[in-house]
Amino acid sequence: KRNSLEEKKFIERLSFGGNFQITSTDPVIIDASPTVAYGVSKVFQVGLGITYRQTFGNDTINRLSDQLWGYRTFGDYNFWKGFFSRVEYEQLFQKIDGLETEAFNDRWDSTIGFSLGLGKRFKIKKKISAFAIIQYNFLHSEEDGITPNAWSPRFGVDFTPW
């Protein structure tokens, strides 16, 4: 019962935030992802997010464009003094440069990720916290070009009303 949110309305269980990630340094690839999460209890939440990626510099790895979009869904379990574990599913889409066809699938490349991670939240104010997380993508592929690394460090902020 001490971890229950039963007395809270739906809107009071929502938390908003996002994360920031440097995916690569050659070329420089930066991800930003706003999220919304629902507190099932004080120790478990599920959420959704969208991802935007921008690439700066020449991409010699593949012929993908400099912008990417995607979505993710995740679950966080807070297990000890700000430490939490995360399971995440994401799908990312990136336009392939140089292909001039009418078919959507011929111009876009996508990849699916399934990650597990460990993170730490740091209280900034009563309802605001920052976090750092390291995740491992079990579906990472060297050939896809969209996810250059299996390991993914992220930094972010959460606004949680409870």
Protein Blocks (a to p, Z undefined) as FASTA:
>chain_A
ZZpcklpcfklmpccddddddfbfbdcdddddddddddfblmbccdddddddddedjdfk
bmcdfbdcdddddddddfbghiacdddddddddddehiacfblklmpccddddddddddd
ddfblmlccdddddddfkbcfklomambfbdcdddddddfZZ
